[in-house]
């Protein structure tokens, strides 16, 4: 089944901070894609996962005071999602002047050192969101040759693909959503990196995967906090953990949990109040 609910949410007042926090909260209840604008957010969730009760709960407990919401929802029948992205959302993007990300249907894009082809369908991770671009910059600016990399919650597969392009091996990508996992497999093939293993599942798969020198998780704060112990068990001593998908103020919430597992903070990069936290296992 490939049907989605398109949910149009209009906050009052509306600004970038409100729409970013709203998208982050919706991720936690299964929403996959978001198109923000000056008046609100259009969000997409699989039809069978839509719950007006869950949505109302998120809106009722919105963390910023004084914000009210209205929403409408419509059924979107299964379709060629690549075509929808081409017409409406996904345009080529250049990250750090070194990596261009485009789709197979794009023909006008700049030449860069790294050229990644992503046909996103409804999977998250095209490089346009700050969290993805922060992670890409991290991968571009560290030595990955011969390093084992695990990409948890791979989405479109973009981070795993870039890691492989930069010489990482082996590269393991894990995705819990079946359609997103299929999409990641397709994108891995488009970029001619069949050595990347794309697995369907969650953190329970980690004991059976190669221990990582570099572990990536661009998900959201709640999932990271629930699974970080599994991440710690899946990496080598002295390995690096790169985390994103949360706000800069969430770092102080994550750090006590991480420190209890033997991690120490190396640094934090940020963009539009989104954070990328680098941890090292002591």
SEBADREN-124315 format. One record per residue (C-alpha): residue in three letters; x, y, z. Coordinates in nm, 2 decimals, padded with zeros to 4 digits. Example, Ala and Ser with C-alpha at 12.3 -4.5 7.8 and 13.67 -1.06 7.14 Angstrom:
<tornus>
tornu res=ALA&px=01.23&py=-00.45&pz=00.78
tornu res=SER&px=01.37&py=-00.11&pz=00.71
</tornus>
This chain:
<tornus>
tornu res=UNK&px=00.00&py=00.00&pz=00.00
tornu res=UNK&px=00.14&py=00.34&pz=-00.10
tornu res=UNK&px=-00.13&py=00.57&pz=00.01
tornu res=UNK&px=-00.05&py=00.87&pz=00.23
tornu res=UNK&px=-00.24&py=01.13&pz=00.43
tornu res=UNK&px=-00.14&py=01.49&pz=00.35
tornu res=UNK&px=-00.19&py=01.70&pz=00.67
tornu res=UNK&px=-00.18&py=02.07&pz=00.64
tornu res=UNK&px=-00.11&py=02.23&pz=00.98
tornu res=UNK&px=-00.14&py=02.61&pz=01.03
tornu res=UNK&px=00.01&py=02.75&pz=01.35
tornu res=UNK&px=-00.06&py=03.09&pz=01.49
tornu res=UNK&px=00.18&py=03.26&pz=01.51
tornu res=UNK&px=00.40&py=03.10&pz=01.24
tornu res=UNK&px=00.77&py=03.13&pz=01.21
tornu res=UNK&px=01.07&py=02.90&pz=01.12
tornu res=UNK&px=01.12&py=02.80&pz=01.49
tornu res=UNK&px=00.76&py=02.69&pz=01.52
tornu res=UNK&px=00.76&py=02.49&pz=01.20
tornu res=UNK&px=01.10&py=02.32&pz=01.28
tornu res=UNK&px=00.98&py=02.22&pz=01.63
tornu res=UNK&px=00.65&py=02.10&pz=01.48
tornu res=UNK&px=00.83&py=01.88&pz=01.22
tornu res=UNK&px=01.05&py=01.73&pz=01.49
tornu res=UNK&px=00.75&py=01.65&pz=01.70
tornu res=UNK&px=00.57&py=01.49&pz=01.41
tornu res=UNK&px=00.87&py=01.27&pz=01.33
tornu res=UNK&px=00.81&py=01.11&pz=01.66
tornu res=UNK&px=00.46&py=00.99&pz=01.56
tornu res=UNK&px=00.55&py=00.85&pz=01.22
tornu res=UNK&px=00.54&py=01.15&pz=00.98
tornu res=UNK&px=00.79&py=01.11&pz=00.71
tornu res=UNK&px=00.82&py=01.42&pz=00.50
tornu res=UNK&px=00.76&py=01.79&pz=00.56
tornu res=UNK&px=00.72&py=02.10&pz=00.34
tornu res=UNK&px=00.73&py=02.41&pz=00.55
tornu res=UNK&px=00.63&py=02.76&pz=00.42
tornu res=UNK&px=00.56&py=03.10&pz=00.56
tornu res=UNK&px=00.21&py=02.99&pz=00.68
tornu res=UNK&px=00.26&py=02.64&pz=00.81
tornu res=UNK&px=00.37&py=02.29&pz=00.74
tornu res=UNK&px=00.24&py=02.03&pz=00.50
tornu res=UNK&px=00.33&py=01.69&pz=00.64
tornu res=UNK&px=00.29&py=01.33&pz=00.51
tornu res=UNK&px=00.23&py=01.01&pz=00.69
tornu res=UNK&px=00.13&py=00.66&pz=00.57
tornu res=UNK&px=-00.25&py=00.64&pz=00.56
tornu res=UNK&px=-00.26&py=00.34&pz=00.79
tornu res=UNK&px=-00.04&py=00.52&pz=01.05
tornu res=UNK&px=-00.25&py=00.84&pz=01.06
tornu res=UNK&px=-00.42&py=00.91&pz=01.39
tornu res=UNK&px=-00.61&py=01.23&pz=01.46
tornu res=UNK&px=-00.58&py=01.15&pz=01.83
tornu res=UNK&px=-00.20&py=01.13&pz=01.81
tornu res=UNK&px=-00.18&py=01.45&pz=01.61
tornu res=UNK&px=-00.40&py=01.64&pz=01.85
tornu res=UNK&px=-00.19&py=01.52&pz=02.14
tornu res=UNK&px=00.13&py=01.66&pz=01.97
tornu res=UNK&px=-00.04&py=01.99&pz=01.91
tornu res=UNK&px=-00.19&py=02.01&pz=02.26
tornu res=UNK&px=00.15&py=01.96&pz=02.42
tornu res=UNK&px=00.35&py=02.19&pz=02.19
tornu res=UNK&px=00.65&py=02.32&pz=02.39
tornu res=UNK&px=00.63&py=02.68&pz=02.28
tornu res=UNK&px=00.37&py=02.89&pz=02.47
tornu res=UNK&px=00.10&py=03.09&pz=02.30
tornu res=UNK&px=00.09&py=02.89&pz=01.97
tornu res=UNK&px=-00.24&py=02.76&pz=01.85
tornu res=UNK&px=-00.31&py=02.52&pz=01.56
tornu res=UNK&px=-00.56&py=02.42&pz=01.30
tornu res=UNK&px=-00.52&py=02.14&pz=01.05
tornu res=UNK&px=-00.69&py=01.96&pz=00.76
tornu res=UNK&px=-00.61&py=01.62&pz=00.62
tornu res=UNK&px=-00.67&py=01.46&pz=00.28
tornu res=UNK&px=-00.60&py=01.12&pz=00.14
tornu res=UNK&px=-00.32&py=01.10&pz=-00.12
tornu res=UNK&px=-00.35&py=00.79&pz=-00.33
tornu res=UNK&px=-00.03&py=00.59&pz=-00.42
tornu res=UNK&px=00.15&py=00.75&pz=-00.70
tornu res=UNK&px=00.49&py=00.80&pz=-00.86
tornu res=UNK&px=00.65&py=00.99&pz=-00.57
tornu res=UNK&px=00.96&py=01.07&pz=-00.77
tornu res=UNK&px=00.74&py=01.27&pz=-01.01
tornu res=UNK&px=00.58&py=01.45&pz=-00.71
tornu res=UNK&px=00.92&py=01.54&pz=-00.57
tornu res=UNK&px=01.04&py=01.66&pz=-00.91
tornu res=UNK&px=00.74&py=01.88&pz=-00.97
tornu res=UNK&px=00.71&py=02.03&pz=-00.62
tornu res=UNK&px=00.99&py=01.98&pz=-00.37
tornu res=UNK&px=01.33&py=01.84&pz=-00.45
tornu res=UNK&px=01.59&py=02.06&pz=-00.62
tornu res=UNK&px=01.96&py=02.00&pz=-00.65
tornu res=UNK&px=02.17&py=02.12&pz=-00.35
tornu res=UNK&px=02.54&py=02.17&pz=-00.30
tornu res=UNK&px=02.69&py=02.11&pz=00.05
tornu res=UNK&px=03.02&py=02.26&pz=00.16
tornu res=UNK&px=03.10&py=02.34&pz=-00.20
tornu res=UNK&px=03.22&py=01.97&pz=-00.24
tornu res=UNK&px=02.91&py=01.76&pz=-00.26
tornu res=UNK&px=02.62&py=01.80&pz=-00.50
tornu res=UNK&px=02.29&py=01.61&pz=-00.43
tornu res=UNK&px=02.04&py=01.57&pz=-00.71
tornu res=UNK&px=01.79&py=01.32&pz=-00.85
tornu res=UNK&px=01.80&py=01.11&pz=-01.16
tornu res=UNK&px=01.55&py=01.34&pz=-01.32
tornu res=UNK&px=01.77&py=01.65&pz=-01.27
tornu res=UNK&px=01.98&py=01.76&pz=-01.56
tornu res=UNK&px=02.11&py=02.11&pz=-01.46
tornu res=UNK&px=02.33&py=02.09&pz=-01.15
tornu res=UNK&px=02.69&py=02.19&pz=-01.08
tornu res=UNK&px=02.99&py=01.96&pz=-01.09
tornu res=UNK&px=03.14&py=01.88&pz=-00.75
tornu res=UNK&px=03.39&py=01.64&pz=-00.60
tornu res=UNK&px=03.12&py=01.41&pz=-00.48
tornu res=UNK&px=02.80&py=01.36&pz=-00.69
tornu res=UNK&px=02.52&py=01.18&pz=-00.51
tornu res=UNK&px=02.20&py=01.07&pz=-00.69
tornu res=UNK&px=01.90&py=01.05&pz=-00.46
tornu res=UNK&px=01.55&py=00.96&pz=-00.58
tornu res=UNK&px=01.38&py=01.03&pz=-00.24
tornu res=UNK&px=01.02&py=00.91&pz=-00.30
tornu res=UNK&px=00.88&py=00.96&pz=00.05
tornu res=UNK&px=01.20&py=00.88&pz=00.25
tornu res=UNK&px=01.36&py=01.15&pz=00.46
tornu res=UNK&px=01.71&py=01.28&pz=00.37
tornu res=UNK&px=01.78&py=01.48&pz=00.06
tornu res=UNK&px=02.04&py=01.72&pz=00.22
tornu res=UNK&px=01.80&py=02.01&pz=00.23
tornu res=UNK&px=01.73&py=01.98&pz=00.60
tornu res=UNK&px=01.99&py=02.13&pz=00.83
tornu res=UNK&px=02.04&py=01.80&pz=01.02
tornu res=UNK&px=02.13&py=01.61&pz=00.70
tornu res=UNK&px=02.36&py=01.89&pz=00.57
tornu res=UNK&px=02.54&py=01.90&pz=00.91
tornu res=UNK&px=02.60&py=01.53&pz=00.90
tornu res=UNK&px=02.73&py=01.56&pz=00.54
tornu res=UNK&px=02.97&py=01.83&pz=00.64
tornu res=UNK&px=03.11&py=01.60&pz=00.91
tornu res=UNK&px=03.16&py=01.32&pz=00.66
tornu res=UNK&px=03.33&py=01.55&pz=00.42
tornu res=UNK&px=03.58&py=01.67&pz=00.67
tornu res=UNK&px=03.71&py=01.35&pz=00.83
tornu res=UNK&px=03.92&py=01.06&pz=00.71
tornu res=UNK&px=03.69&py=00.77&pz=00.63
tornu res=UNK&px=03.93&py=00.55&pz=00.43
tornu res=UNK&px=03.91&py=00.19&pz=00.56
tornu res=UNK&px=03.68&py=00.29&pz=00.85
tornu res=UNK&px=03.37&py=00.08&pz=00.94
tornu res=UNK&px=03.06&py=00.30&pz=00.93
tornu res=UNK&px=02.71&py=00.23&pz=01.05
tornu res=UNK&px=02.43&py=00.46&pz=00.95
tornu res=UNK&px=02.13&py=00.41&pz=01.18
tornu res=UNK&px=01.80&py=00.53&pz=01.04
tornu res=UNK&px=01.95&py=00.57&pz=00.69
tornu res=UNK&px=01.63&py=00.71&pz=00.52
tornu res=UNK&px=01.73&py=00.77&pz=00.16
tornu res=UNK&px=02.07&py=00.62&pz=00.22
tornu res=UNK&px=02.25&py=00.95&pz=00.15
tornu res=UNK&px=02.49&py=00.94&pz=00.45
tornu res=UNK&px=02.59&py=00.57&pz=00.39
tornu res=UNK&px=02.65&py=00.65&pz=00.02
tornu res=UNK&px=02.87&py=00.95&pz=00.09
tornu res=UNK&px=03.07&py=00.74&pz=00.35
tornu res=UNK&px=03.13&py=00.47&pz=00.09
tornu res=UNK&px=03.23&py=00.73&pz=-00.17
tornu res=UNK&px=03.49&py=00.86&pz=00.08
tornu res=UNK&px=03.64&py=00.51&pz=00.12
tornu res=UNK&px=03.46&py=00.38&pz=00.43
tornu res=UNK&px=03.43&py=00.00&pz=00.44
tornu res=UNK&px=03.23&py=-00.19&pz=00.55
tornu res=UNK&px=02.93&py=00.04&pz=00.54
tornu res=UNK&px=02.61&py=-00.08&pz=00.71
tornu res=UNK&px=02.28&py=00.11&pz=00.67
tornu res=UNK&px=01.97&py=00.03&pz=00.89
tornu res=UNK&px=01.62&py=00.16&pz=00.82
tornu res=UNK&px=01.30&py=00.06&pz=01.02
tornu res=UNK&px=01.05&py=00.16&pz=00.75
tornu res=UNK&px=01.01&py=-00.10&pz=00.48
tornu res=UNK&px=00.94&py=00.15&pz=00.19
tornu res=UNK&px=01.23&py=00.37&pz=00.30
tornu res=UNK&px=01.46&py=00.07&pz=00.31
tornu res=UNK&px=01.36&py=-00.03&pz=-00.04
tornu res=UNK&px=01.43&py=00.33&pz=-00.15
tornu res=UNK&px=01.77&py=00.33&pz=00.02
tornu res=UNK&px=01.86&py=00.00&pz=-00.17
tornu res=UNK&px=01.75&py=00.18&pz=-00.50
tornu res=UNK&px=01.97&py=00.48&pz=-00.42
tornu res=UNK&px=02.27&py=00.27&pz=-00.33
tornu res=UNK&px=02.23&py=00.10&pz=-00.67
tornu res=UNK&px=02.19&py=00.44&pz=-00.85
tornu res=UNK&px=02.53&py=00.55&pz=-00.70
tornu res=UNK&px=02.70&py=00.22&pz=-00.78
tornu res=UNK&px=02.79&py=00.12&pz=-00.43
tornu res=UNK&px=02.66&py=-00.24&pz=-00.40
tornu res=UNK&px=02.90&py=-00.31&pz=-00.11
tornu res=UNK&px=02.67&py=-00.10&pz=00.12
tornu res=UNK&px=02.45&py=-00.34&pz=00.32
tornu res=UNK&px=02.10&py=-00.19&pz=00.37
tornu res=UNK&px=01.91&py=-00.38&pz=00.64
tornu res=UNK&px=01.55&py=-00.36&pz=00.74
tornu res=UNK&px=01.50&py=-00.32&pz=01.11
tornu res=UNK&px=01.59&py=-00.12&pz=01.42
tornu res=UNK&px=01.87&py=-00.12&pz=01.69
tornu res=UNK&px=01.80&py=-00.48&pz=01.76
tornu res=UNK&px=02.00&py=-00.56&pz=01.45
tornu res=UNK&px=02.32&py=-00.40&pz=01.57
tornu res=UNK&px=02.47&py=-00.70&pz=01.75
tornu res=UNK&px=02.48&py=-00.88&pz=01.42
tornu res=UNK&px=02.66&py=-00.60&pz=01.23
tornu res=UNK&px=03.03&py=-00.51&pz=01.21
tornu res=UNK&px=03.14&py=-00.29&pz=01.50
tornu res=UNK&px=03.18&py=00.06&pz=01.38
tornu res=UNK&px=03.47&py=00.31&pz=01.38
tornu res=UNK&px=03.21&py=00.58&pz=01.30
tornu res=UNK&px=02.84&py=00.55&pz=01.40
tornu res=UNK&px=02.58&py=00.79&pz=01.25
tornu res=UNK&px=02.23&py=00.85&pz=01.38
tornu res=UNK&px=02.03&py=01.13&pz=01.23
tornu res=UNK&px=01.69&py=01.04&pz=01.38
tornu res=UNK&px=01.53&py=01.23&pz=01.67
tornu res=UNK&px=01.62&py=01.29&pz=02.04
tornu res=UNK&px=01.37&py=01.04&pz=02.19
tornu res=UNK&px=01.48&py=00.75&pz=01.97
tornu res=UNK&px=01.85&py=00.83&pz=02.02
tornu res=UNK&px=01.80&py=00.84&pz=02.40
tornu res=UNK&px=01.62&py=00.51&pz=02.39
tornu res=UNK&px=01.88&py=00.34&pz=02.17
tornu res=UNK&px=02.21&py=00.50&pz=02.26
tornu res=UNK&px=02.31&py=00.21&pz=02.48
tornu res=UNK&px=02.27&py=-00.02&pz=02.18
tornu res=UNK&px=02.49&py=00.22&pz=01.98
tornu res=UNK&px=02.76&py=00.21&pz=02.24
tornu res=UNK&px=02.77&py=-00.17&pz=02.22
tornu res=UNK&px=02.79&py=-00.16&pz=01.84
tornu res=UNK&px=03.11&py=00.05&pz=01.81
tornu res=UNK&px=03.48&py=-00.01&pz=01.87
tornu res=UNK&px=03.67&py=00.14&pz=02.17
tornu res=UNK&px=03.76&py=00.50&pz=02.09
tornu res=UNK&px=03.50&py=00.51&pz=01.81
tornu res=UNK&px=03.31&py=00.83&pz=01.72
tornu res=UNK&px=02.93&py=00.87&pz=01.74
tornu res=UNK&px=02.77&py=01.15&pz=01.53
tornu res=UNK&px=02.42&py=01.24&pz=01.63
tornu res=UNK&px=02.17&py=01.48&pz=01.48
tornu res=UNK&px=01.80&py=01.52&pz=01.44
tornu res=UNK&px=01.75&py=01.75&pz=01.74
tornu res=UNK&px=01.79&py=02.11&pz=01.86
tornu res=UNK&px=02.09&py=02.26&pz=02.02
tornu res=UNK&px=01.91&py=02.28&pz=02.35
tornu res=UNK&px=01.86&py=01.91&pz=02.34
tornu res=UNK&px=02.24&py=01.85&pz=02.37
tornu res=UNK&px=02.23&py=01.91&pz=02.75
tornu res=UNK&px=01.94&py=01.66&pz=02.77
tornu res=UNK&px=02.14&py=01.39&pz=02.58
tornu res=UNK&px=02.48&py=01.44&pz=02.75
tornu res=UNK&px=02.40&py=01.29&pz=03.09
tornu res=UNK&px=02.27&py=00.97&pz=02.92
tornu res=UNK&px=02.58&py=00.96&pz=02.69
tornu res=UNK&px=02.82&py=01.02&pz=02.97
tornu res=UNK&px=02.68&py=00.74&pz=03.18
tornu res=UNK&px=02.77&py=00.51&pz=02.89
tornu res=UNK&px=03.13&py=00.63&pz=02.87
tornu res=UNK&px=03.10&py=00.89&pz=02.60
tornu res=UNK&px=03.25&py=01.24&pz=02.61
tornu res=UNK&px=03.16&py=01.54&pz=02.40
tornu res=UNK&px=03.41&py=01.63&pz=02.13
tornu res=UNK&px=03.21&py=01.92&pz=01.98
tornu res=UNK&px=02.88&py=02.05&pz=01.85
tornu res=UNK&px=02.81&py=02.21&pz=01.51
tornu res=UNK&px=02.48&py=02.38&pz=01.45
tornu res=UNK&px=02.26&py=02.54&pz=01.18
tornu res=UNK&px=01.93&py=02.71&pz=01.23
tornu res=UNK&px=01.93&py=02.59&pz=01.59
tornu res=UNK&px=01.96&py=02.22&pz=01.47
tornu res=UNK&px=02.26&py=02.04&pz=01.62
tornu res=UNK&px=02.51&py=01.78&pz=01.52
tornu res=UNK&px=02.68&py=01.63&pz=01.83
tornu res=UNK&px=03.01&py=01.45&pz=01.81
tornu res=UNK&px=03.08&py=01.20&pz=02.09
tornu res=UNK&px=03.37&py=00.97&pz=02.15
tornu res=UNK&px=03.37&py=00.65&pz=02.35
tornu res=UNK&px=03.63&py=00.67&pz=02.62
</tornus>
